[in-house]
């Protein structure tokens, strides 16, 4: 016997339709490339998204067609999110921080029919265009007619203006109803070996993810909140915030391309931001600006940090110096992306050091998902906070196959997806990433966690950013080397930095060298590029005096 409840498909358009009807006056604020502020509302976003869907129909976009975006966080990008997916096509967000070769590969692999781009990417489009192999019918610049840039396009590709298209379209479009398992959006991950791989989300997975992330145990957004997603809309759909904020009736503050500490501080204070989400690199820059300028964030209550491990020193600084809670999350493109969340807890009898240690972990599994850790033979390991193993995940919004591959090919027979992370889990279920499988250092047969060493290094008062990678060693096979970036107007004393590790880690974990750089290389998603550092410093100990701590400009 089935229940007697209405059965309606979970569709992305229902989110913006709800926001327009029940939170229509709630703001969507965008900082434009010229730093001016644009204001609109959810009611207006929904109306223009329907107009845009009509414009896309006139351009020949059909169900299942891929429509690419190359854009920063803005109201126009938000309109594209809802118009493209809502009409039954697939919104394909492209990361402009990737190499031109990878961007061309992604556009060709996805076989996008249209590309919507911000004017700031004209030079990038010029570089990518010769590598496109066909299928693209038009490039639409996200601007007004007066702002249209000069761009040479190949024969057969039209150059169009977004606002001109909008002005010529009707807004009588009605959101269609279709199967909730229909593909909705496409994101390519750079976190895999070889070429980027596409993760194809569905309407069902996206709406379920929005429900779960909006729970009180995770983002817990509500009307009155003003959410600023620092994480770009081209990075796993901005962690779902373009869906979670409208679904909760919370305002969206779109920062555009200006993500430096000074710009974020100005925007957060002017727009009364209450919560924000981004990678640690951005928050390190924000913290540095606040400390040097003496400014404060008047309304921000919470910073959500993900993308890579958050140093405990960063959590401690924001909480103690500025009264802002830092909440740690973990996920990946293949998990839509939220997988775990470190929800604030009040533990009776817990001292300050233990609380910081707990907050530094990646948190508990979100309802709708399950995780486990296994050894290299696939046997499940205990949740004792000591055993580390390969982190696997399965659930309602986890990738089962990459775009273009056979269904189910990305997971095992039981649905477990291997993340590539190495983790431990405490008895109460608090998960901690101890390394990426490719970043773990194996020295003399013993494992060394690069993440723990990095967290200790950035607690030094002179260190702004740190990375630890394996270097070849004639006796131990691999040894850790520490690469650091000094804070402004500070100098690195290698002996002082190494002294930080004494008593905190086993002696054999001590880095064999301290290398100073003016900056660390970062990936397209803002993470430190360990691959680049491994390639550069792989022979560092062999080409110098092995085991001698030293500084290298």
N, C-alpha and C positions, 0 to 999 in steps of 0.2 A: 504494500500500500504506500502510495506517495502522499506527501503533505499537500494541503490545499492552499498553497501560497502562490502569489503571482510570480511568474518566471519572466524576467526581463534581462536582456543581455547586458553585460558590463562593457560599456563603450566610453571612450575618452570624451566624446562630445557631451556626454551627460554631465561631466564635471563643469565645463564652462557654461552649460545651460543652467545648471544649478546655481553657480556663482552669479550669473547675470540676473537670475530671478530673485534670489534670496540675499545676495550681497552686492547688488548692482552698483551701489555708490562707492564701494571699496576701491581704493586707488591702486593703479599700476603706474609706478614712477620710473622713468628711464633717464639716465644721463647719456646724452648724445655725444658723438665724436667731438663736437666743438665745446663740450662740457656744459652746454645749456640743458635745462631740465624740461622733459616732456611729461605731461600728466594726462592720464586717461582713467577709465574705470572698467570693471569687469563687464558691465552692461555694454559699454562701447567696444571692448575687445570681442565679445561674442557677436555683436552686430557686424563688425568689420571682418571677422573670421568667416561669417556666412557670405559676405560680399566677395572675399578672397576665394572661397570655394567656387563661386560662380565664375570668377576670372580664370581659375585653373581649369574649369570645364571648357571654357572658350578656347583655352590653349591646348586642348586635347588630352588633358590628364584623365586617366581612367582608373578603375579599381586595380589596386596592386602595383600601379606605377610608382617608381621611386622618384621623389623630389628632394634634391639636395639643398642644404643650407650651409653657408660659409659666413657665419655671423656671430657677433657678440650678444650678450644678454640685452634685450630691448623689447619694447612693445610689439614691434613688427615681427620679431622672431617668435614671440608668444602667439601672435595671430597665425603664423605659419604652422606652429605645433598643432593647433586645433583644427585649422582649415584642412590641412593635408590629411591628417589621420581621420578626422571626422567625416570626410567625404569617401573614405575607403581606400585612399592611397597610402603610401609609406613615407614618413618624414625621415629623411636620411641626413643626420647632422654630421658635418665634416670638421675635423679638428685642424685649424689653420696652422697650428704649431708643428705639425708633422712636416717631413721633407716634401719637396715638390714631387719627387718620384713616388712617395707613398700616397700623396693626395691624388695624383693622376691614376695610380693603381686602384685606389678605392673607388673613384668615380667611374672608372672603366669596369671594375668588377661588379659594382652595384647596377650598372647600366641605367644611370639616372637620366630622366628625360628633360628635366629643368634644373637649373642651379640658381638659387637666390643668394646674393652676396652683398655684404656691406661694402661701401665705397673704399674703405681703408684697405681692402684686399685687391685692389686693381693690379698692383705689381705682382702679387702672387698669382692672380689669374693669368696675367701675361706669360708667366713662367710655366704654368701648368698647361695652358691651352694647346701648345704643340704636341703634348704627349697624349692627348685624348684620342681614342681610336674610333669614335663615332657613337651615335645614339643620343647625344645631347642636342636638343632642339633650340634651347634658348637660355640666356643668362639674364636674370632679372636683378637690377640693382636696387637695393633697399633704401630708396631716397625719393625725393621729389624731382620733378622735371628740371627745376632750376639747379639742382645739385648733381645732375647726371655727369659722370666722369667720362673721359675719353678712354675707349677700350677697343682694341682691334680684335675682332672675332672672326673665326674661320667661316668660310662659305657654308651656308646651310644652318648656321646658328644665329638666332635673332638676339639683338641687344634691346632689352626692354626696361621700362621704368615702373617700379612698384606702385607708386601713388597714381600714375597715369592709368595703370591697369585697374586699380581700385576705383578710380573715378568713373571708369567706363563700364563697371559691372553693377548689376542689380543686387539687392540684398534679400531677394525673395526665396533664397535657398533654404530648404528644410533638411535638418540633419537626418540622414537615412538610418534605418535599423538593419543590422546584419549580424552575422555570427561573431560572438565575442572572441573567438579564437583567431579572427582575422589579424594579419600582421599590421602593426601600427607605426612602428619606428625602427630605425636601423642605425646602430652605432658600431664602429670598428674599434677594436681594442689594439693598443700598441704594446700590451703587456705579455705578448706571446713571442716565441721565436719565429723568425722568418717574416713573411709579409703580415700586415694587419689582418685580423679576422673579423668578420661581421657577426654581430649578435642581433637577431631579429626578434623584437619584442611583439607581444600581442596586446590587443585591447584588454583582454582578461587579465593578463599578468600585470599590466600597467595600473589598472584600477585597483586590483588587489594590493599591489605594492603601495599605492597611495593610501588606501585604507589602513594598512599596517603601520606605515611610517607616521601617520597622523595620530596613532594611539598615544595615550599618555605616557607609555613606557618608552616611546621613541621621540619624535620631534614634538608631539603634543601641541601643534599649532591650534590657535583659536581666534575668533573674531577679536580684533583689537591688536593682535600681533602684527608687526611689520617686518617681514622676512626679506633679508638681503642675501641672495645666493651669489657669493663670490665665485663659487665653482661655476665654470662656464656652461652654457646650454649645449655646447658641443662635446661636453664630457659626461657621458652617461645620463643625458637628459637633465643636467644640473642636479643630479642625485634625486630626481623626481620632484623637485620643488615647484616647477611650473604646473604640476598636478596637485600636489599636497596643499599648497597655499590657497588656490581657489576653492578646493574642496572643503577647506576649513573656514573660508571667509576671511583669511588673513591677507593683508596688503603685500604686494610684491614690489621691491625696490631693486631696479635693474641697474647695475653699476657700469655697464658698457665695458670699454677697454681699459679704463683707468683704475688699476688695482694696487697702486702703491699706497704706502701707509698714510701719507698726507691726504690723498684723494679719498680714501676710504673713511678716514676720520671725519673729514668735512661732510661727506654725504651721509654718513651714519648719524651725525648730530643734527644736520639740517632736516633730515627726513624721519627722525625719531625712531630709528631702527631698534627693534627689541631682540632679534635673534638673527644670526648669520651662519653660513656654512662655507667651508673652504679647506684647502690643504695647508699643512703646517708651514710651508714656505711663505705663504701670504701672511699668516698670523705672526711669524717671526718678524717680517717687515713692519707690520702694524705695531707690534710691541716696541720695536726699536724707535719708531716715530714717536709713540706716546712718551717714551722715556726721554728722548732728546728734546722734544718740544714742550713737555710739561702739560700737554692737553689730556683730556679725559673723555671717555665715551659716556654721555649723559644718560642714555636710555637703554643701552645694550645690556641685556641680562645674561645671555647665553651665546657661546661660540661653539658650533659643532665642527669637529675636526676629523677628517678622514683622508683617504688617498694614500697616506703613508703613516708610519708610526709617529705619534706625537711625543716629543721629549717631555718627561715629567717636569723639567725646569720651566717649560712653557706653560703647562697647566698651573703650576705653583705661582708663577709671576702674575698671570691674569687674575687668579683668584685672590691672592694676597694683596697685590698692589692696586687692583682696579675693581675688585668685587664682582668679577664676571666669571660665571661658571663655565668651565670647559668640559664638553661632553664628547667622549671618544667614540667613533664609529668605525666599522670595517665593512668592506664590500668590494665588488669589482664589476666591470661591465657585464660579465656573465651572470651576475646576481641582481641586476636591474637598478641600483647596485647594492642597496642596504642588506646586509646579512646579519650583523650583530650591532648592538648599541649598549654603551656603558651608562645605563640610567642612574642618575644620582640616588644614593641610598644613605640612610642614617644607620650606622652599625653601632649598637651600644658597646662601649668599652674600647672602641677602635682608636688608637693614637694617630697623631698627624702623619707620621711616616707611613704607617700601614694604609691609611686612607689614600695618600698620594700614590702608593704602589698599586692599590686597587683601581683607582681612577685612570692609571696609565695603561691598563689592559683594554682590549678591544670590546669587551662586554659580553652580554648574554644574547643568545639566539632570539631573533624576532619570531613571534608566532606566525606560522605559515612555512617555516623552514626547520631543518634539522642539520646538525653538524656532527662530525666524528673525526678522530685522528687515528691514523693507521701507521704501522711500520712499513718497510719497503716490500714486505711480502703480502701486504694487504690485511694483516691481522689488526683488529681494533685494539687501541691502547687505552689504558684506564684514565679516568678524569681524576688525577691525584695532584695536579699542579706541578708535577715533576717530569713526567714522561712527555717528550716532544715527538710529534709525528706529522705525517702528511695530512693537511687539513682538507677534508671533503665536505661537500654541502649538497643538499637536495631540497626541493620545495616548490612552492606555487609560482615563483618568478625566477627560476634558475634555468639557464640555457641548457637545452638538450642536444643541440647541434649548432655548428657555425653555419652562416649563410652560404648556401651552395653545396653543403656536405649532406650525406645521408641522414635522415632523422635518427636521433638517439646516439649518434656517433661520438658525442662529446662526453657521454656519461657511461657508467657501467650498467650491467643488467638490472641492478636495483635502483638506478637513477642517481647514484652518487657521482658528483662532478669533482674532479681533483683540481684544487685551486692553484697549486704551485707554491702555496705558503706552508711553512712549518710552524706548528702551534702546540701549545699546551692548554689544558682546560682544568680549572680548579674544581674541587668536589661540588661546589655550588653552581657550576656551569659558566663561570667567568672565563672567557677565552682570551688567550694572549698570543699574538704573533711573535714568534721568536726569530724568524728569518724568512726570506724567500728561499726556496729549495736551491736555487742557483747561486744564492749569496752566502750560504752557510760555509764557514771556513773549517776545513778538516786538517788539524795539525797533529802529526804523530799519531793518527788514529782517533783523536779526541775532537769533538765538535765544539766550535766557538761561535757564539751569537754575535753577529755584527751589530744588530739593533741595540743590544744592551750596552755594548761598548760606545756606540754613538750617543746614547742617552747620557752616559756618564760624561763624555767629552763636552757636550753642549752645556753641562752644568758649570763648566769653568767660566769665570767672569770675563775672560778675554775671547772666548770662542762664540762666533755667531752661528756657524753651521759646521756639521761634521759628517764624514762618511768613512766607513771601514770596509776595506776589500782585502781579498786574499792575494798575496804575492808568493811566487815560487821560492822555495827554500831548499838548499842542497841536502839538508838532513831531515827536516820535518815535513817535507813535501809542500806544505803551505803554512804561511804565518800572516797574522793580521798587520796591516799598515793603516795608520790613521791619517786621513786628509782633513785639514781644518781650514776654515775661513775666519780671520780675525774680525772682531767688531771694529767699527770705525775708530780710528785714532788709537787702536790697541796693537800690541805686538805679541806674537806667540813665543813663549818660552817652553820648548819641548819638555824639559825636565819638570816644570810646574804642571803641565798638562798630564804627563804620565803619573805624577804623584796622586792625581785624582782617583786613579784606579786601585791604588794600594788599599787592601782591606775590603774592597768591594767585589773583586773578581779573583779567581784563582791566578796564581803567578803565571801559569802558562798561557793565560788569556791576554797578558800584557802586550800591547802593540809593539812591534819591533822597530817601528819608525813613525815619526810625526812629520808630516809633510804639510807645508803652508801654501795655500793657493789664494789668489785674490777673489775667486769665485768658483763654485762647483758647477759642473754641467748638469742641466736638468732635462727631463724628458718632455714630451708634448703635453703631458698632464700635470706638470709641475713637480714631479718626483725627481730625486737625485738620480742621475744616470749612472748606476753602478757598472753597467756594461762598458761605458766610455772610460770610467776610472780603472776598471780591471784591465782593459786593453793597454792603457797608458802606463800603469804601474805594476803589471804582471812580473816584469823582470827587475823591479827596483832593487830588491835585496841581492839578487845575483850580480847586478852590475855595480853594486856598492859594497861596502863592508857589511856582510850579513849580520843582523842582530844589533847593529849600532844605531840607537835613536839619533835622528838628525833632522834638520830643517831644510826644506828645498823650496826656493822661490819659484 
